Amino acid sequence: MSSAFNANHLVFLLQGAKWTLVLSLIAFVGGGFLGFIVALCRVSPVRPVRWLSMAYVQLVQGTPLLILMFLAYFGLSIIGLSLSALVAAGISMTIYVSAYIGEIWRGCIQAVPRTQWEAAECLALSRVQRMGLVVLPQALRIATPPTVGFMVQIVKNTSLASVVGFVELARAGQVVNNSLFEPFVVYMLVAGLYFMLCFPLSWWSRQLERRLLVAHRVEVAPA
């Protein structure tokens, strides 16, 4: 059976994949920066800071990403802030990612053995020095596999940006299908492109987890 799908349609899908990758990078960089602040606030010795950061995490995690997209794109326009689809989607994804990444990193910081914190205190290090020189380097090793794994979710969640008119991979597939009416062919290609974007991240996460596990066994092995 012949198909009307041609090279122009494939190029359009590849352009959508490119914008999916761009939005994913924006979400991870912006969400990672804000998430790091959230993680530090979650382990802060100041109780009001911990409470406020916990309230932020609970609020964002309890709100669907789709609603965040609507609020950023349509809600802000009510008060005179007209944002492009990319900016609105980037802001929404950044806020969404920051809450989850912040909790992942908070758990990794608290997973560092308490003896390491106490040893740093015995060396008369300030809290900033304890975090920067002792705790965070160890937490980084713990956080690497789940962080890379979460990047896969970021890539797939970019598909929701189509609701505000942003033409990423899922929206590009919808546009092509509306012109061809060949959903099986189009969405099989869309699924394949998502797989090509996500599989390297999944493979990298498993490799990192395996390497860190081996390194940990070497460290704890008796001399």
N, C-alpha and C positions, 0 to 999 in steps of 0.2 A: 504494500500500500504506500503510495507516494505521500510526501509531507511537504508542506509549504515552508517549513522551517529552513532558514538559510543563514549565511554567514553574518548578515546584518543583525539578525536576532541574537546570534551568539555574542557578537560584539556588545550589544546592548546589555545582555546578561553579565558579561565580564565587567562592564562599567558599573553595574549595580554591585557586583562583588567587590570592586575597588572601593566604592563608597561604604559598603559594609565594613571593610577593613579600616577605613578612615574613622568611622564612627566608633568602632571597637577600640582603636588606639586612643581616641579622645576620652572615651569612657574609662579606660584603664589608667591612663596618665592622670586625668583629673580626679577620678575616683580613688586612685592610689594615694595621691597627695592628701586629699581630704580624709581618706580612710586612715592614713597614718596619724593624723591629728586626732581623729576619733578614738583610735586605739590607745594613744597616749592619755587622752582624757579619761578613758574607761579605767585605766590603772592609776589615775592620779590620786595622791594622798588627800586632796581637797574634796570633801564629800559633795558639795554643790556641783562641782565640775563633773564628778562621776554621775550624779543624778541627771544632769542636763544632757550629757552624752548618751546615757542609757535611754532617756526619753526620746532623743533624736533617732537612735537606732530602732527602738520599738515603733516609732511613728512611721519611719520609712519602710521598715520591713513589713509593717501591717497595711501598707498602701500598695495596691497593684501598680506595676510600672506603667500600665496603660493609662491609669488616672494621672500619674505624674506627667506623662506626655501631654495629656489634655490640658492640665493646669498650666504647664509651661508655654504651650502654644496658643491656647485659646484664653486661658485665665488671665495671663499677663497683658494680653491685648486690651482687656477691659479697662485697665488702669493706664493705657497709653503706651505700653511697651510692646511694640510689634517686632517679633523675632522671626528670623528665617527658620525653615524647617530643620536645617542642620544645627543651628544654635539651640533651638528648643529641644531637639532630640539629644544633643550633647549635654545640656544642662540636666535633663531628666536622667540620662544614663549615669552621669557623674554622681548625682545625689544617690541614686539607687545602688550603684557599685560601692560608694563610700561606706554605706551602712553595713553591707555584707563583708567587704574587705576589712573594715574596721573591727568587726567581730572576729573574723578569722585571725587577724594579727593580734588582737587582744588575747585570745586564747593561747596563741603561740608564745606571747610574752609571759603569760602566767604559767605556761608549761615548763619554763626554765626552772630547774630545781631551786628550791628555796635556799639551799646551802650556797648557791652561787651568789644570791643577793646578800646573804649574811657575810660571806667571805669578802665581798666588795665593801660592805660596811666596816668590816674589821680593818681594811686598808685605809680607812678615813676618806673614802672617795665621796664626793658630793653626789646628789641624786642624778644630776645630769651626767656626771662621769660614770656612775654605775650603769646607767641606761646605755650610754654610748660605747663604753669600753667593755662591759661585761655581759649585760643582759641582751641587748639588741643583736650583737653578732651571733649569739646562740639561738635566739628566736628566729633569726633570718634563715638558719638552716632548717628549722622545724617548719617555717611558713612557706618555703619555696614550693614543695609539691602541691599543697592545697591551693596556693595562689595561682599557679599555672593551670591547675585543673579548673579553677573558677573562670579563667579567661575563656574557656570553651563556652560557658554559660553566657558570658558577655557577648560573644559573637552571635550566638543563637537568639539572644534577646533583642538584638538590633532589628530583628524583623518587625517588632512592634512600632518602629519609627514610621512605618508606612501609613499609620493612622493620621499623622500630621502632614502627609504629602511628601515625605522624604523618600526619594527613589533609591532604595538600597536593593539588595538582591531579591528579597521576597516580593517587593513592589514591582521590580523590573520583570520578574516572572509573571506577575499578574497582568501587567501591561501587554507583554508578548502573547500571553494566552488569550487575552481579550481580542487580539487582532487575528489569531490563528484558530482558536477554538480546538487546540490540541493539548489538553491538560496533561495527558500521560507523558508526552514527549517533553513538554516545557518543564513540568515540575520534577521529572526525573533528572533533567539537567540542573535545575536549581538545587535539588538534593545532593547531586554530585559535587556541585561547587561548594556547598556548605560543608560537605565531607572533606573536601580538599583544604578548606580553611581550618577545620576543627581537628582533623586527625593528627597533624603535626604537633599541635598543642597537647593532645591527649598522650601521644607517644612520648613527648618531651617530659610530661608530668610523671609518667611511669618510669622513665629512665632516671630522672632526678631522684625519685623516691627510692629506687633500687640502689643508686650510688650512695645516697645519704645513709641508707640502712647498712651498707657494707662499711662505710667510713665509721659509723657509730660502733659497729661490732669490733673494728680494729682498735678504736679508742678504748673500749672497755675490756679488751682481751688482756688477760694477765701477762705480765712480762716474763 
